[in-house]
C-alpha cells in the first residue's frame, strides 16, 4: 500500500501544481521510511523496494529517488558504500576516548624508575654488591616466573595468600616469585652432587607480593639476598650479620639508628616439646607468633587453640615470648639447651667481629616463613617508625620439603624500599639529580659536527663517558646542559680554533680553557 500511494502521489506532484501539498506529505513519509531503515532495515530490503519503484514511476522520479537513496546510504551505518568509512570514524573516536581515559600511573603498588630514581637504585645495588664481594660471595639469578608449587606450603603463611599466580597458556600453574629462597633451593637441588661446599651466593631479585601497602611496603620490591649453604655452625650466621652491619655503617647508619633482634626457633621448639606439643604443630605455631605485632593477642590465642594447642600451652608460649634476656631464658630451657648454647656463641662471635652493640635478644622474633629451623634475626628501626628493614635465619630442612636431601643453610633478605625510606628520613641519601656525565662535546655549526663526533669517539675509546650534543645550540644552552648532567669538562669545536687543528677544552670547575689537539684530548682530561 505504501509503494502504491507513493507512486500515485509522485506522479500527481510532477503533473499538477495543485498536488504539491500531496508531494510534501509523501516526502514526510519518505523521511519516516529512511528513519525506519536507519534503525534496522537491511540494504537488501532497500534494494528490493528500489526495484519495485523502477517499475511504477517515471525516469525523472527515479532519478530523484536515486539521489535520496545516496543520501540514505550516507547517513546509514547498517551497510552500503559508506559504512566502512563510518565504522572507521567510529573506531577512531573510540580510540581517542580510550587515550583520554588511559591511566598513566604504574599498576598499584609498583614503581616507575625514571633516570633519577634509577641512579638511586643503582647506587643501592652497588653498595650491596660491594659488600657481597668483600665477603667472597658469588652472584646468581633465577626466573621471576616460577612454578606455583614452589611456594605453596601448608603452615598458614601469609606469602601463600599473597601470590601473583595464574594459569599460563600451557595450562600450567605459575607465579611471580614472592621471595628468592625457594628458587635458590631448586637450583641447589638440581646440582647438589656437583656443587662445591660451602656455597656463598648472593642475588638482587625483584619480588612480588599482593599485600596491604604501608610506608616502605609495596607489592613489588628489589631485595638483597645473601645465603651460605653447607655450614651447620653459627659461624655462618655471624658472617652474614657482619655483612649486614657493615652495609649499615657504609651508608652512614649506626647502632643507635638500627638494631638487630636475635632469637632461635630451636629454643621455642624445645619448650613446646617439653609441653607435649607434636612436631607437626611447630611451624604453624611460629607463623602465628610472627603475627603478634599485627593482630590482637586475643586473636592469636584463639587461632593457636584452633590448631590444637590447649590454653595452658598458649599461656606458656606467650609468657616465654616476653623474655628479653639470655640468662632468663636459660632458667627456662636449662643450661644444656643446644639452641641456647648456639645463641650464646653467636653473641660471643659478634663481640669478636665488633658489632655486638647492634644485637638485641628477643624471644618473640620467629619470622613468618615456616621453613626456618634455628637462629632467626630481624633488623629494625630503633625509632619504631618503620617495619622490619631486613630479616633471615637458618633453614636446614628446606630441601627435604622439596623431596631432596637436607643441607644446612642460612640466609637473609634485605628489601630496597624500607632502607630507602630510612636513609631519606635521616638525610643520608645522596642526591641523584645530576646524571654525572663528566664530558660534554659540541660543535659550533653543522660543518664541524663530524669533528665533534671524532673527538667524542677518541675519548670514548679511552674509556671516558661522553655526552655528544647532537644539535647545534647556543653556548648559553650548552652551559645549562653541562650543569644539568654534572659535567666537569666541555669540549667545543669552533671554526677559528679548528683551522689550527685544535679544539677548546673548558674546565668547568676551574673556569679555565685550553686549546688541545684531538689526539691529546684523553691525556689532557686525565691530567686536569
Phi, psi and omega in degrees: 000319180299316182292322179295313179299320180298316182295313180298316181295320180297314181297319179296323182295322183275348183253345185218126178296327182293338184271005183297332177298319177296322178299320179296322179295319179297321177302321177298318176299319180297320178297320176299319179299315179299318178299319179298317179295324181299329184260009176169337182290135185279166177295327180298316179297321178298318181297319178298318179296321180297320180297319179296320180296324181304325183280348190245340187239165183287160178305321180297318178296321178299319179299319179295320179294325177297321177297320178295320179299317178299321177297317180299319180294327181293319183271352184271147173247008183267008179149187178093182188292332185262000186296323180297317179295320179297315180296320179297320179296319178296319178298321179297318179295321179295320179297317178297321179296320178296317180298322180295325186269354184298131178277119183273359176278151174292163178308147184305131179090359180244176186225146162270151176238091173290166186312318181295316177294326179293324177295321177296316179298315180296325176298314179298313179301320180297320177298316180296316181294323179297316179296315180300319179294321179299331182261009174076029180266148177256145182271144175220172176207168181209165181297144176287340178257123182232167173294137184301325183303336182295336186246351182278110176234168190245033181255007178080022182292145177297324185301328179295328181272356185249014184289142165271082187243155183193174177258125182280182185289348175262015179063030176257138177279118182230169181207145166291140186293130175272342179203167187262336188302315178300322177296319177298318179298318178299317180294318179296318179299323184294336180227030187301322184286337185254349183283132177284131181257151359282153173268136174230095186240151174222161179206165178230067185279158168265129184241151187231127175218131177272091185227169179292132185270136174223186179299123180080002180238119177236180179268354168219148176201158172266150188218132175273117178246132171230129184223145176238126180244139174098006178239118182269347183276157181288000172300330178292315177299318181298320179294317180294319178295327176296319178297317180297312182292328176294322176299313180305315181294325181294333180260008172097007179269152181236175178292347173281337178271320189233141171233161177234113178284135182236139173205177175227128175296336179299324179296312180296323180294320178297321179293315180295322178297318178295335179269003177083018179278127181295154186298326183293346178267357185292308182299313177299326178295317179297321178299320179291319178301322181295340181270002185300326181279349183255333184236157177299147182301324180299323179294318180295316179302316180297316181292326176296319178293328179292334178270004172109009178268128180283168187298323180297320178293316180299315180298320180293319178299312182297327177293316181296324183294344181277351185286133181238016185221134181296323181293320178295324178291325180295332177292335181271313185265345180093155182291339182272007179293123179294319181298317179292323178298319177297321179296315180296322179292324178297318178294326177293319177294323178298323177294321178294321177291329182099021179235023183298333181288350177275339190267143178223124176284132181212109185292345182278350181276117178230346184067151191271353182269137189288342187278354178292142185234340185223235180299135174230153182211159185207121176281138183220155177278117184296338177284346177074020183266343185236160176287182182305135182276322179203170179188159179182195180164188183268139180220069187291341187248017184293316182298327179297327179291341177261008178090010180256185177274131182300147180216128180301138182204151177210145181195178178215159172238141186222101184286156183275339189285312185291316181296325177296318177300317182293316181296321179290322179295328181262009178058040179251357179276124179297162176277138180236026180293325180274141178285347178057051174260114192288334188229131173243133180240135180219163177242146181291320178214178186296327181294339182258002179298322176300324179292318178298319178298321179294319178299316179297319180296319179300315181291320179294322177297334178273007177089015181269149173270122188228135173254110179270121178288120189270350179240161176276118183230159177288150180308322180298321179292320181292321177298321177296322179293318179298325178292321181294320182271355178076032183286146176259340180224140175237122179253117182245127178265108184244153186301310186296319180288321183291336174300334178261009176077024180228164174236161181267124177251117180258122173274106188286338178281316181273350184058045178235155175225148184221145175267125188226140175288152185303315184288354179249008184298310184300316180295321180296316180297319180298324184270357181228000000 
